[in-house]
């Protein structure tokens, strides 16, 4: 028997399983149609190229972009690095006098570190605070932009709390100041309606494995009109218009495209189902445990449909996870799961160290059932009671 079959997976923001329909579309391109998509001198290569371009169009469609604005990457981390460092380096190379680069305290670490890395190149990194609900105050952004700024990066949906930023309201502030606007859309695509035109984005990053596609593939949206120019991070054969050299992994790209197509067709219905499951889970937890606190707003549109980030009074998240080994949960970003320090996202929202150390991220998704939710709530409430009893009996 598969040892994993007894687990209940509630970590859909860390990664999602590949949809079987996506796997089915990828498989022939590993074995039967394996040609290099850049080998246009023969029919097999052209077939792979055409399939990749169709997938690129699917990625563009879910963003409201043009296919020629999509640069394929290994994932959102690479896309974020290319966007932030590439755009800033291009502007500095042209002699731009601006030095400020702005992001917010709850961003994914690859964004925070990309912005901080630019300090070594003479830039001024500015990390803005967020409100207790995790959102950015437009007035704080406007004040920061009173100093001439090269680029602003604001994540559309947070990877720990699921909090959704109002990009459409923040974009005009950035545009008025003359800065470029980048958004990490890794958690948003497929989970909220995304439109890079309506949001007036210059650059945006996407990841395949967050929306039931394969790991190891993602994309960067690069606006054409007005054109955004980037300095590549590394040299190579000039693939992806010279912005991201290297042979494209055709099977992964094709799977990414399939995942985007499915998300476009089924996303709204899926979000309604997932939100109902999330609400069911929260209601069961509140019925079975006291002292349950949700981090971030619960209003519709204010957080991702499948996300819960919460804590239980008197219980550390790591202790609770150890007491409930059948549940796949996390304390926050999968990239930070090895750390013992409290979540920087939660402390940025005003929680103290003890409160942040209690923070758990639960995320339901496409393959979560009502039975899964009910069992998970029962297991969690039993684990909370056990942790509290053990805590009260400690000397």
C-alpha positions in Angstrom: 0.0 0.0 0.0 1.2 3.5 -0.8 2.3 5.1 2.5 1.1 8.5 1.1 -2.4 7.3 0.4 -3.4 7.9 4.0 -2.4 11.5 3.9 -4.7 14.5 3.5 -3.0 17.1 1.3 -3.8 20.7 2.4 -0.8 22.5 1.0 -2.0 23.5 -2.5 -0.1 26.8 -2.3 3.2 25.1 -2.0 2.5 23.0 -5.1 -0.4 21.3 -6.9 -0.5 17.8 -8.4 -0.3 17.7 -12.1 -3.7 17.3 -13.6 -4.0 13.9 -15.3 -5.1 15.7 -18.5 -1.9 17.7 -18.4 0.2 14.6 -17.9 -1.6 13.0 -20.9 -0.7 15.9 -23.2 2.9 15.9 -22.1 3.8 12.3 -22.3 4.2 11.9 -26.1 6.6 14.8 -26.2 9.0 12.9 -23.9 9.2 9.8 -26.0 7.5 9.8 -29.4 7.8 13.5 -30.4 11.0 14.3 -28.6 12.7 16.7 -31.0 14.3 20.0 -30.0 11.7 22.8 -30.6 14.5 25.0 -31.9 15.5 22.5 -34.6 13.5 24.0 -37.4 15.4 22.3 -40.2 13.3 19.2 -40.0 9.6 18.2 -39.5 10.1 16.7 -36.0 11.6 19.9 -34.7 9.0 22.0 -36.4 6.2 19.9 -34.8 7.7 20.5 -31.3 8.1 24.2 -32.1 4.5 24.5 -33.2 3.3 22.7 -30.0 5.4 25.1 -27.8 4.0 28.1 -29.6 0.5 26.9 -29.1 1.3 26.4 -25.4 2.7 30.0 -25.3 -0.6 31.2 -26.7 -2.4 29.5 -23.9 -0.2 31.1 -21.3 -0.8 34.5 -22.9 -4.5 34.0 -23.0 -4.9 33.3 -19.2 -3.0 36.6 -18.6 -4.8 38.7 -21.2 -1.5 39.1 -23.1 -0.2 38.5 -26.6 1.8 35.3 -27.2 4.9 37.4 -28.3 4.9 39.0 -24.8 5.5 35.7 -23.1 9.1 34.6 -22.3 9.2 31.0 -21.1 11.4 30.3 -18.0 12.0 27.6 -15.5 9.5 29.1 -13.1 8.4 32.2 -11.3 11.7 32.6 -9.3 13.6 32.9 -12.5 11.0 35.1 -14.0 11.0 37.4 -11.0 14.8 37.7 -11.1 14.8 38.5 -14.9 12.1 41.1 -14.5 13.5 43.0 -11.5 17.2 42.8 -12.2 16.8 42.8 -16.0 14.6 45.9 -16.1 16.7 47.9 -13.6 20.0 47.0 -15.1 18.8 48.0 -18.6 17.7 51.4 -17.3 20.9 52.0 -15.3 22.9 51.0 -18.4 21.1 53.8 -20.4 22.3 56.3 -17.8 19.0 56.6 -15.9 19.6 58.7 -12.7 16.9 57.1 -10.7 18.0 54.6 -8.0 15.0 53.6 -5.9 13.5 50.1 -6.3 10.3 49.4 -4.2 8.6 46.3 -3.0 6.6 45.2 0.0 7.5 43.3 3.2 5.3 40.3 2.5 6.7 39.5 -0.9 8.2 36.1 -1.8 11.8 35.9 -0.8 13.0 35.8 -4.4 11.5 39.2 -5.0 12.8 40.6 -1.7 16.3 39.3 -2.3 16.3 40.4 -6.0 15.5 44.0 -4.8 18.1 43.8 -2.0 20.7 42.5 -4.4 20.5 45.6 -6.5 21.9 47.6 -3.6 25.3 46.3 -4.6 24.8 48.0 -8.0 24.1 51.4 -6.5 20.3 51.1 -6.1 18.2 52.1 -3.1 16.0 49.1 -2.0 12.8 50.2 -0.3 10.7 47.6 1.5 7.2 49.0 2.3 5.1 47.9 5.3 1.7 46.4 5.0 -1.5 46.9 7.0 -2.6 44.4 9.6 -4.8 42.7 6.9 -1.7 42.2 4.7 -2.6 44.8 2.1 -0.5 47.8 1.0 -1.8 51.2 1.8 -2.0 53.3 -1.4 -0.9 56.4 0.5 2.3 54.6 1.7 3.1 53.6 -1.9 2.5 57.2 -3.2 4.8 58.6 -0.5 7.5 56.2 -1.4 7.2 57.1 -5.0 7.7 60.8 -4.2 11.4 59.9 -4.8 12.0 59.0 -8.5 11.8 55.2 -8.8 12.9 52.7 -11.4 10.6 49.8 -10.6 7.9 48.7 -8.1 7.2 45.0 -7.5 3.9 44.0 -5.8 2.7 40.4 -5.5 -0.9 39.9 -6.6 -1.7 37.2 -4.1 0.4 36.2 -1.1 1.9 32.8 -1.0 1.4 32.4 2.8 -1.8 34.3 3.7 -3.6 34.2 0.3 -4.2 38.0 0.7 -5.0 39.6 -2.6 -3.6 43.1 -3.4 -5.7 45.5 -5.4 -3.3 45.8 -8.2 -5.8 47.7 -10.4 -6.0 50.5 -7.8 -2.2 50.6 -7.1 -1.1 50.6 -10.7 -2.2 54.2 -11.5 -0.1 55.4 -8.6 3.0 53.7 -10.0 2.2 54.8 -13.6 1.8 58.5 -12.5 5.2 58.3 -10.9 6.8 57.0 -14.1 8.1 53.7 -12.6 7.8 50.2 -14.1 5.3 47.9 -12.4 6.0 44.2 -11.9 3.8 41.6 -10.2 4.5 38.1 -9.1 1.3 36.3 -10.2 2.5 32.8 -9.3 -0.3 32.4 -6.7 -2.9 34.4 -8.6 -3.1 32.8 -12.0 -5.9 30.2 -12.2 -7.2 31.4 -8.8 -8.4 34.9 -9.6 -9.2 36.6 -12.8 -5.9 38.1 -14.1 -5.7 40.7 -16.8 -2.3 42.3 -17.3 -3.9 45.0 -19.5 -6.6 46.0 -17.0 -4.0 46.0 -14.3 -1.6 48.0 -16.4 1.4 45.7 -15.7 4.7 46.1 -17.4 6.1 42.7 -16.2 4.5 39.7 -14.5 5.7 36.3 -13.4 3.9 32.9 -13.5 4.7 29.4 -12.4 3.4 26.1 -13.9 3.2 24.0 -10.8 1.0 26.4 -8.9 -1.9 25.7 -11.3 -1.8 21.9 -11.8 0.9 22.0 -14.4 4.4 20.5 -14.1 7.3 21.8 -12.0 10.3 23.4 -13.7 8.4 25.7 -16.1 7.0 29.2 -15.9 6.8 32.5 -17.8 7.5 36.2 -17.7 5.1 38.6 -19.3 7.1 41.5 -20.9 4.9 44.4 -22.2 5.4 45.3 -25.8 3.5 48.6 -26.0 5.0 50.7 -24.5 7.9 48.3 -24.8 9.8 47.2 -21.7 13.4 46.3 -22.3 15.5 43.9 -20.1 19.1 43.0 -19.7 19.4 39.2 -19.8 20.7 37.5 -16.7 22.9 35.0 -18.6 24.3 34.4 -22.1 23.5 31.6 -24.5 22.1 30.7 -27.8 19.6 33.6 -28.0 16.4 31.6 -27.4 13.3 33.5 -26.1 14.3 36.6 -28.0 17.6 36.7 -26.2 16.0 37.3 -22.8 16.2 33.7 -21.6 18.7 31.5 -23.5 18.5 27.7 -23.3 16.7 24.9 -24.9 13.0 24.9 -24.0 11.7 21.8 -22.2 9.0 21.1 -24.8 7.0 18.6 -22.7 6.9 20.9 -19.7 5.9 23.9 -21.8 3.1 21.9 -23.4 1.9 20.8 -20.0 2.0 24.4 -18.8 -0.1 25.5 -21.7 -2.6 22.7 -21.1 -2.9 23.7 -17.4 -3.6 27.3 -18.4 -6.2 26.2 -20.9 -8.0 24.1 -18.2 -7.8 26.9 -15.7 -9.4 29.3 -18.1 -12.3 26.9 -18.9 -12.9 25.7 -15.3 -11.4 28.3 -13.0 -14.5 30.2 -11.9 -16.5 27.0 -11.1 -13.5 25.6 -9.3 -13.0 28.7 -7.2 -16.6 28.6 -6.0 -16.3 24.9 -5.0 -12.9 25.5 -3.3 -14.2 28.5 -1.4 -17.1 26.5 -0.1 -14.7 23.7 1.1 -12.4 26.3 2.7 -15.4 27.9 4.6 -16.5 24.4 5.6 -13.1 23.7 7.0 -13.0 26.9 9.0 -16.5 26.4 10.4 -15.6 22.9 11.5 -12.4 24.1 13.2 -14.2 26.9 15.0 -16.9 24.4 16.1 -14.3 21.9 17.4 -11.7 24.2 18.9 -11.8 27.5 20.7 -9.1 30.3 20.2 -9.0 30.1 16.4 -7.6 33.2 14.7 -7.5 33.8 11.0 -4.7 36.0 9.6 -5.8 38.4 6.9 -9.2 39.4 5.6 -11.8 36.8 4.8 -13.9 39.1 2.6 -14.7 37.8 -0.8 -12.0 38.9 -3.2 -9.7 39.8 -0.4 -8.0 36.4 -0.3 -7.6 33.3 -2.4 -10.6 31.0 -2.4 -8.7 28.0 -1.1 -6.5 29.6 1.5 -6.6 29.6 5.3 -3.8 31.0 7.4 -4.6 30.7 11.1 -3.4 30.0 14.5 -4.8 28.3 17.6 -4.2 30.0 21.0 -1.5 28.4 23.0 -0.2 26.1 20.3 3.0 26.4 18.2 2.5 25.5 14.6 5.5 23.1 14.5 4.1 21.2 17.6 0.7 21.0 15.9 2.1 19.6 12.7 4.1 17.0 14.6 0.9 16.0 16.4 -1.0 15.6 13.1 1.3 13.7 10.8 -1.5 12.6 8.5 -2.1 16.2 7.4 0.1 17.9 4.8 0.3 21.5 6.1 2.9 24.2 6.3 4.0 27.0 8.4 4.3 29.3 5.4 6.3 29.4 2.2 7.7 26.1 1.1 10.9 28.0 0.4 11.2 28.9 4.1 9.9 25.7 5.6 13.3 24.7 7.0 13.6 27.9 9.0 12.8 28.0 12.8 12.1 31.7 12.9 8.5 32.9 12.8 7.0 33.8 9.4 8.3 37.2 8.2 5.0 37.6 6.4 3.0 37.4 9.6 5.3 39.6 11.6 5.1 42.2 8.8 1.3 42.1 9.4 1.9 43.1 13.1 1.9 39.7 14.8 4.4 39.2 17.6 6.9 36.4 17.6 4.7 34.0 19.6 1.6 34.6 17.5 3.6 34.3 14.2 5.1 31.0 15.5 1.5 29.7 15.7 0.7 30.5 12.0 -0.4 27.5 9.9 -1.1 27.7 6.1 -3.9 25.4 5.0 -4.9 25.4 1.3 -7.5 23.2 -0.3 -7.7 22.6 -4.1 -8.9 20.8 -7.1 -8.7 17.3 -5.6 -9.8 18.1 -2.0 -13.1 16.5 -1.1 -15.7 17.4 1.6 -14.7 14.2 3.4 -11.0 15.3 3.4 -12.0 18.6 4.9 -14.1 17.0 7.7 -11.4 14.4 8.6 -8.8 17.1 8.6 -10.8 19.3 10.9 -11.3 16.4 13.3 -7.6 15.5 13.3 -6.6 19.1 13.8 -8.9 19.7 16.7 -7.7 16.5 18.4 -4.1 17.6 17.9 -4.8 21.1 19.3 -6.4 19.6 22.4 -3.4 17.2 22.8 -0.9 20.0 22.4 -2.7 22.2 24.9 -2.9 19.4 27.4 0.8 18.7 27.0 1.6 22.3 27.3 -0.4 22.8 30.5 1.2 19.8 32.1 4.8 20.9 31.3 6.8 22.2 34.4 
